[in-house]
């Protein structure tokens, strides 16, 4: 048995589709916010800087470890110099004096070499620390931009969501007044073709934008007002009104 629905019920499908179109536009708008592209770009920039930051932190830690080792070596040499100086002050053995003086000469040379290396490594640590601070500053700046973009995006999404909620509520109110079978057919066709209804105006189907041929128009004229027809060109529900040119 052919599906039947009053002309007014069929006309409600046009309103329903207008809200479906609006909802699709709102969804597209939500996905196309300029902040999305900006956040992707900033996230990639942050990831690149984060890699550099990790590398610099590792290099600095290695340099700090090296500095700690050298400082330990210096402390050992200083302790030995202090010990030998103390022993030199109390010994009366010429042989011991000579041996201690030779060792102290070697230790002071070692101390000088280590302190020179220590100074070089300290300068390296200072430089690496400065570079790390600069890189940290860059990533902090990017994260501030991300936070700003996220706040702007979220603010826009609040507006978009309000529009979506309003459109969805209006759509639901219209859908309640459409017979279940007619609504199910509309939803099925919309899922298949992207739209479920076409408006016949002046013999032209809005879904296809094509003027229907005379044979099709004859069949449409002969149909009862409550017959649910499909557009011969787009295969979606064809709504007829006084503007259809029948």
C-alpha positions as CSV (number, residue, x, y, z in Angstrom):
1,X,0.0,0.0,0.0
2,X,1.3,3.4,-1.0
3,X,2.3,5.7,1.8
4,X,-0.2,8.5,2.5
5,X,0.2,11.8,4.4
6,X,-1.7,15.0,4.3
7,X,-0.2,17.9,2.2
8,X,0.4,19.9,5.4
9,X,2.3,16.9,7.0
10,X,4.4,16.5,3.8
11,X,5.1,20.2,3.8
12,X,6.6,19.9,7.3
13,X,9.4,17.9,5.8
14,X,10.6,21.1,4.1
15,X,10.9,22.7,7.5
16,X,12.6,19.6,8.9
17,X,15.1,19.6,6.1
18,X,15.9,23.3,6.6
19,X,16.8,22.5,10.2
20,X,18.8,19.5,9.1
21,X,20.7,21.7,6.7
22,X,21.3,24.3,9.5
23,X,22.5,21.6,11.9
24,X,24.9,20.3,9.2
25,X,26.2,23.9,8.7
26,X,26.6,24.3,12.4
27,X,28.6,21.1,12.7
28,X,30.8,22.1,9.8
29,X,31.3,25.5,11.4
30,X,32.3,23.9,14.7
31,X,34.9,21.7,12.8
32,X,36.2,24.6,10.7
33,X,36.9,27.2,13.5
34,X,40.1,29.0,12.7
35,X,41.5,28.0,16.1
36,X,41.6,24.3,15.2
37,X,44.2,24.9,12.5
38,X,46.1,27.4,14.7
39,X,46.1,24.9,17.6
40,X,47.4,22.1,15.3
41,X,50.2,24.4,14.2
42,X,51.0,25.5,17.8
43,X,51.0,21.9,19.0
44,X,53.5,20.9,16.3
45,X,55.7,23.9,17.2
46,X,55.5,23.0,20.9
47,X,56.4,19.4,20.1
48,X,59.5,20.6,18.1
49,X,60.6,22.9,20.9
50,X,60.0,20.2,23.5
51,X,62.4,17.9,21.7
52,X,65.0,20.6,21.7
53,X,64.3,21.3,25.3
54,X,64.8,17.7,26.2
55,X,68.0,17.5,24.3
56,X,69.3,20.7,25.9
57,X,68.3,19.5,29.4
58,X,70.2,16.2,28.8
59,X,73.3,18.0,27.6
60,X,73.2,20.4,30.6
61,X,72.8,17.4,33.0
62,X,75.8,15.7,31.4
63,X,77.8,18.9,31.8
64,X,76.7,19.3,35.4
65,X,77.7,15.7,36.1
66,X,81.1,16.4,34.5
67,X,81.5,19.6,36.6
68,X,80.6,17.7,39.7
69,X,83.2,15.0,38.9
70,X,85.9,17.7,38.3
71,X,85.0,19.5,41.5
72,X,85.3,16.2,43.3
73,X,88.8,15.7,41.8
74,X,89.8,19.2,42.8
75,X,88.6,18.6,46.3
76,X,90.7,15.4,46.5
77,X,93.8,17.2,45.2
78,X,93.3,20.0,47.6
79,X,92.9,17.6,50.5
80,X,96.2,15.8,49.5
81,X,98.0,19.2,49.2
82,X,96.7,20.2,52.6
83,X,97.8,16.8,54.0
84,X,101.3,17.0,52.4
85,X,101.8,20.6,53.6
86,X,101.0,19.5,57.1
87,X,103.4,16.6,56.9
88,X,106.1,18.8,55.4
89,X,105.8,21.2,58.4
90,X,106.6,18.4,60.9
91,X,109.0,16.1,59.1
92,X,112.8,16.3,59.7
93,X,113.8,13.8,57.1
94,X,115.5,15.3,54.1
95,X,114.4,12.4,52.0
96,X,110.8,12.9,53.1
97,X,111.0,16.6,52.5
98,X,112.2,16.0,48.9
99,X,109.5,13.5,48.3
100,X,106.8,15.7,49.7
101,X,108.0,18.7,47.7
102,X,108.0,16.7,44.5
103,X,104.5,15.4,45.2
104,X,103.3,18.9,46.1
105,X,104.7,20.3,42.8
106,X,102.9,17.6,40.9
107,X,99.7,18.1,42.9
108,X,99.7,21.8,42.4
109,X,100.2,21.3,38.7
110,X,97.3,18.8,38.7
111,X,95.3,21.3,40.7
112,X,96.0,24.1,38.2
113,X,95.0,21.8,35.3
114,X,91.8,20.7,37.0
115,X,90.8,24.3,37.9
116,X,91.3,25.4,34.3
117,X,89.1,22.5,33.1
118,X,86.7,23.3,35.9
119,X,86.4,26.9,34.7
120,X,85.9,25.8,31.1
121,X,83.1,23.4,32.1
122,X,81.5,26.0,34.4
123,X,81.3,28.4,31.4
124,X,79.8,25.6,29.4
125,X,77.2,24.9,32.1
126,X,76.4,28.7,32.2
127,X,76.0,28.8,28.4
128,X,73.9,25.6,28.4
129,X,71.7,27.0,31.2
130,X,71.1,30.2,29.3
131,X,70.2,28.3,26.2
132,X,67.9,26.1,28.2
133,X,66.2,29.1,29.7
134,X,65.7,30.7,26.3
135,X,64.1,27.5,25.0
136,X,61.9,27.2,28.0
137,X,60.8,30.8,27.4
138,X,59.9,29.8,23.8
139,X,57.8,26.8,24.9
140,X,56.2,28.9,27.6
141,X,55.2,31.5,25.0
142,X,53.8,28.9,22.7
143,X,51.8,27.3,25.6
144,X,50.4,30.8,26.4
145,X,49.3,31.1,22.8
146,X,47.7,27.6,23.0
147,X,45.8,28.6,26.1
148,X,44.6,31.8,24.4
149,X,43.5,29.9,21.3
150,X,41.8,27.2,23.3
151,X,39.9,29.9,25.3
152,X,38.8,31.6,22.1
153,X,37.8,28.2,20.5
154,X,35.8,27.2,23.6
155,X,34.0,30.6,23.7
156,X,33.0,30.2,20.0
157,X,32.0,26.6,20.6
158,X,29.6,27.8,23.4
159,X,27.9,30.0,20.9
160,X,27.8,27.2,18.3
161,X,26.5,24.7,20.8
162,X,23.7,27.1,21.8
163,X,22.7,27.5,18.1
164,X,22.9,23.7,17.7
165,X,20.7,23.1,20.7
166,X,18.1,25.7,19.5
167,X,18.0,24.2,16.0
168,X,17.8,20.7,17.4
169,X,14.9,21.6,19.6
170,X,13.1,23.2,16.7
171,X,13.7,20.2,14.6
172,X,12.4,17.9,17.3
173,X,9.2,20.0,17.6
174,X,8.6,19.7,13.9
175,X,9.4,16.0,13.8
176,X,6.8,15.3,16.5
177,X,4.1,16.4,14.1
178,X,5.2,14.2,11.2
179,X,3.7,10.7,10.9
180,X,6.2,8.0,11.9
181,X,6.3,6.2,8.6
182,X,6.8,9.5,6.6
183,X,9.5,10.5,9.0
184,X,11.2,7.1,8.7
185,X,11.2,7.4,4.9
186,X,12.6,10.9,5.0
187,X,15.4,9.8,7.4
188,X,16.2,6.7,5.2
189,X,16.4,8.8,2.0
190,X,18.4,11.6,3.7
191,X,20.9,9.0,4.9
192,X,21.2,7.7,1.4
193,X,21.2,10.9,-0.7
194,X,22.2,13.6,1.7
195,X,18.6,15.1,1.7
196,X,15.3,13.5,2.1
197,X,12.8,15.9,0.5
198,X,12.5,18.1,-2.6
199,X,10.2,21.0,-3.2
200,X,8.4,21.2,-6.5
201,X,8.2,24.8,-7.6
202,X,7.1,25.8,-11.0
203,X,7.7,22.3,-12.2
204,X,11.4,22.4,-11.0
205,X,12.6,19.9,-8.4
206,X,14.7,21.8,-5.8
207,X,16.8,18.7,-5.1
208,X,18.0,18.3,-8.6
209,X,17.4,21.8,-9.9
210,X,15.9,20.2,-13.1
211,X,12.5,20.9,-14.6
212,X,10.5,17.7,-14.7
213,X,9.4,16.4,-18.1
214,X,5.7,16.5,-19.1
215,X,5.2,12.7,-18.5
216,X,6.4,13.1,-14.9
217,X,4.2,16.2,-14.4
218,X,1.2,14.3,-15.7
219,X,1.8,11.5,-13.2
220,X,2.2,14.1,-10.4
221,X,-1.0,15.9,-11.4
222,X,-2.9,12.6,-11.4
223,X,-1.7,11.7,-7.9
224,X,-3.9,12.3,-4.9
225,X,-2.9,15.2,-2.7
226,X,-2.1,12.8,0.2
227,X,0.0,10.5,-2.0
228,X,3.6,10.5,-0.9
229,X,5.6,10.8,-4.2
230,X,9.3,10.5,-4.9
231,X,11.0,12.9,-7.2
232,X,11.8,11.1,-10.5
233,X,15.2,12.8,-10.7
234,X,16.5,12.8,-7.1
235,X,14.5,9.9,-5.7
236,X,13.6,11.9,-2.5
237,X,10.2,12.8,-1.3
238,X,8.6,15.4,-3.6
239,X,6.5,18.0,-1.8
240,X,3.8,19.7,-3.8
241,X,2.3,23.1,-2.9
242,X,0.3,25.8,-4.7
243,X,3.7,27.0,-6.1
244,X,4.4,23.6,-7.8
245,X,2.8,24.6,-11.1
246,X,0.7,21.5,-11.4
